[in-house]
Amino acid sequence: MLFGGERTRSVLSALDTLGFERLLALPAVPVNNPRRMRYPVSVTTSVDDEQWYVRSFGTGFDLVDPIRRGSLGRWYSLGWGLVDDLQAAELLMVHAGETDAGGLPSLAEGLAVEITEQCATRSESCVRPGRWGTELRISAVFDRMPEGRC
């Protein structure tokens, strides 16, 4: 899948250089999925009333299952998502876990600068305690969304 342009490629290149692993951009996952992946927005299907997490903007997500998070690491995913109930083609989700909390704030700051320099439409990040250490999550949108439309 090809994406917008130089600004998005620049951020992905920076993530690759920092040792992040690129993951597929799953558009939705069942709430009760065995990998315990989640996104910030959930919906109920009209067919069978099942709950699904929909890939969406925000830092309330887990890109990888708890077993993989236990090994700690750095992951990112770029693809379709929802931003305030509108579709975006280039939603970046970044997830990193470290046993030493000292490095994540500076990593978060450096990535925030790169994302801002590459003109993300909107971004947010958080560094918080995780199950095995400290975790960083970043969500950023690179599409233009004039008048609320992508």
KELOSE-961111 format. One record per residue (C-alpha): residue number from 1; residue in three letters; x, z, y. Coordinates in steps of 0.02 Angstrom, whole numbers. Layout:
<recs>
(rec NUM; "ALA"; (X; Z; Y)),
...
</recs>
This chain:
<recs>
(rec 1; "MET"; (0; 0; 0)),
(rec 2; "LEU"; (69; -49; 170)),
(rec 3; "PHE"; (45; 60; 322)),
(rec 4; "GLY"; (34; 34; 509)),
(rec 5; "GLY"; (207; 14; 574)),
(rec 6; "GLU"; (373; 83; 623)),
(rec 7; "ARG"; (311; 254; 679)),
(rec 8; "THR"; (236; 295; 510)),
(rec 9; "ARG"; (385; 224; 416)),
(rec 10; "SER"; (502; 328; 524)),
(rec 11; "VAL"; (415; 490; 477)),
(rec 12; "LEU"; (412; 443; 292)),
(rec 13; "SER"; (597; 401; 300)),
(rec 14; "ALA"; (634; 572; 377)),
(rec 15; "LEU"; (535; 657; 239)),
(rec 16; "ASP"; (628; 558; 105)),
(rec 17; "THR"; (794; 606; 184)),
(rec 18; "LEU"; (744; 789; 182)),
(rec 19; "GLY"; (712; 782; -6)),
(rec 20; "PHE"; (522; 769; -7)),
(rec 21; "GLU"; (437; 686; -156)),
(rec 22; "ARG"; (298; 562; -118)),
(rec 23; "LEU"; (134; 592; -210)),
(rec 24; "LEU"; (-15; 478; -233)),
(rec 25; "ALA"; (-152; 498; -104)),
(rec 26; "LEU"; (-300; 551; -212)),
(rec 27; "PRO"; (-456; 526; -104)),
(rec 28; "ALA"; (-554; 668; -186)),
(rec 29; "VAL"; (-539; 793; -328)),
(rec 30; "PRO"; (-671; 901; -414)),
(rec 31; "VAL"; (-672; 1080; -350)),
(rec 32; "ASN"; (-648; 1142; -528)),
(rec 33; "ASN"; (-502; 1024; -565)),
(rec 34; "PRO"; (-374; 1089; -691)),
(rec 35; "ARG"; (-227; 1065; -571)),
(rec 36; "ARG"; (-312; 1173; -439)),
(rec 37; "MET"; (-278; 1044; -304)),
(rec 38; "ARG"; (-385; 1062; -150)),
(rec 39; "TYR"; (-418; 987; 21)),
(rec 40; "PRO"; (-496; 1070; 175)),
(rec 41; "VAL"; (-666; 982; 160)),
(rec 42; "SER"; (-783; 994; 11)),
(rec 43; "VAL"; (-945; 900; -19)),
(rec 44; "THR"; (-1087; 909; -145)),
(rec 45; "THR"; (-1127; 747; -234)),
(rec 46; "SER"; (-1308; 689; -228)),
(rec 47; "VAL"; (-1304; 628; -408)),
(rec 48; "ASP"; (-1263; 788; -502)),
(rec 49; "ASP"; (-1235; 922; -368)),
(rec 50; "GLU"; (-1051; 935; -415)),
(rec 51; "GLN"; (-930; 1000; -282)),
(rec 52; "TRP"; (-782; 889; -235)),
(rec 53; "TYR"; (-638; 916; -114)),
(rec 54; "VAL"; (-617; 764; -1)),
(rec 55; "ARG"; (-445; 720; 68)),
(rec 56; "SER"; (-457; 782; 247)),
(rec 57; "PHE"; (-363; 841; 401)),
(rec 58; "GLY"; (-308; 1022; 408)),
(rec 59; "THR"; (-184; 1139; 326)),
(rec 60; "GLY"; (-303; 1214; 196)),
(rec 61; "PHE"; (-241; 1106; 52)),
(rec 62; "ASP"; (-134; 1111; -104)),
(rec 63; "LEU"; (-56; 944; -154)),
(rec 64; "VAL"; (17; 1008; -318)),
(rec 65; "ASP"; (-39; 1127; -454)),
(rec 66; "PRO"; (17; 1310; -456)),
(rec 67; "ILE"; (141; 1282; -598)),
(rec 68; "ARG"; (231; 1150; -497)),
(rec 69; "ARG"; (223; 1257; -340)),
(rec 70; "GLY"; (304; 1394; -445)),
(rec 71; "SER"; (457; 1285; -463)),
(rec 72; "LEU"; (455; 1264; -274)),
(rec 73; "GLY"; (489; 1099; -194)),
(rec 74; "ARG"; (440; 977; -58)),
(rec 75; "TRP"; (300; 849; -69)),
(rec 76; "TYR"; (204; 732; 45)),
(rec 77; "SER"; (60; 612; 31)),
(rec 78; "LEU"; (4; 475; 151)),
(rec 79; "GLY"; (-163; 387; 137)),
(rec 80; "TRP"; (-347; 385; 179)),
(rec 81; "GLY"; (-434; 543; 237)),
(rec 82; "LEU"; (-568; 620; 346)),
(rec 83; "VAL"; (-535; 684; 521)),
(rec 84; "ASP"; (-685; 772; 598)),
(rec 85; "ASP"; (-803; 674; 482)),
(rec 86; "LEU"; (-724; 507; 531)),
(rec 87; "GLN"; (-615; 400; 418)),
(rec 88; "ALA"; (-429; 384; 449)),
(rec 89; "ALA"; (-316; 265; 352)),
(rec 90; "GLU"; (-153; 358; 387)),
(rec 91; "LEU"; (-172; 543; 355)),
(rec 92; "LEU"; (-7; 627; 312)),
(rec 93; "MET"; (-8; 789; 212)),
(rec 94; "VAL"; (156; 885; 189)),
(rec 95; "HIS"; (178; 1035; 72)),
(rec 96; "ALA"; (341; 1129; 45)),
(rec 97; "GLY"; (383; 1293; -40)),
(rec 98; "GLU"; (544; 1393; -25)),
(rec 99; "THR"; (597; 1562; -93)),
(rec 100; "ASP"; (692; 1596; 69)),
(rec 101; "ALA"; (574; 1597; 218)),
(rec 102; "GLY"; (717; 1573; 341)),
(rec 103; "GLY"; (729; 1384; 326)),
(rec 104; "LEU"; (546; 1334; 336)),
(rec 105; "PRO"; (513; 1374; 519)),
(rec 106; "SER"; (658; 1263; 574)),
(rec 107; "LEU"; (605; 1128; 450)),
(rec 108; "ALA"; (427; 1138; 519)),
(rec 109; "GLU"; (492; 1127; 698)),
(rec 110; "GLY"; (602; 976; 658)),
(rec 111; "LEU"; (460; 885; 571)),
(rec 112; "ALA"; (341; 928; 713)),
(rec 113; "VAL"; (462; 848; 837)),
(rec 114; "GLU"; (478; 691; 727)),
(rec 115; "ILE"; (290; 678; 708)),
(rec 116; "THR"; (262; 701; 895)),
(rec 117; "GLU"; (397; 574; 938)),
(rec 118; "GLN"; (314; 448; 823)),
(rec 119; "CYS"; (150; 468; 917)),
(rec 120; "ALA"; (40; 553; 790)),
(rec 121; "THR"; (-139; 552; 854)),
(rec 122; "ARG"; (-159; 733; 799)),
(rec 123; "SER"; (-60; 859; 696)),
(rec 124; "GLU"; (-59; 1040; 644)),
(rec 125; "SER"; (57; 1146; 538)),
(rec 126; "CYS"; (73; 1320; 467)),
(rec 127; "VAL"; (205; 1424; 379)),
(rec 128; "ARG"; (134; 1566; 274)),
(rec 129; "PRO"; (171; 1673; 123)),
(rec 130; "GLY"; (137; 1586; -42)),
(rec 131; "ARG"; (127; 1643; -222)),
(rec 132; "TRP"; (315; 1625; -255)),
(rec 133; "GLY"; (387; 1623; -81)),
(rec 134; "THR"; (345; 1545; 86)),
(rec 135; "GLU"; (248; 1383; 104)),
(rec 136; "LEU"; (239; 1252; 241)),
(rec 137; "ARG"; (92; 1136; 263)),
(rec 138; "ILE"; (78; 996; 391)),
(rec 139; "SER"; (-67; 879; 422)),
(rec 140; "ALA"; (-48; 731; 541)),
(rec 141; "VAL"; (-148; 575; 584)),
(rec 142; "PHE"; (-62; 415; 637)),
(rec 143; "ASP"; (-210; 297; 661)),
(rec 144; "ARG"; (-279; 261; 829)),
(rec 145; "MET"; (-458; 322; 837)),
(rec 146; "PRO"; (-535; 250; 997)),
(rec 147; "GLU"; (-710; 313; 1034)),
(rec 148; "GLY"; (-713; 409; 871)),
(rec 149; "ARG"; (-684; 256; 762)),
(rec 150; "CYS"; (-532; 203; 664)),
</recs>
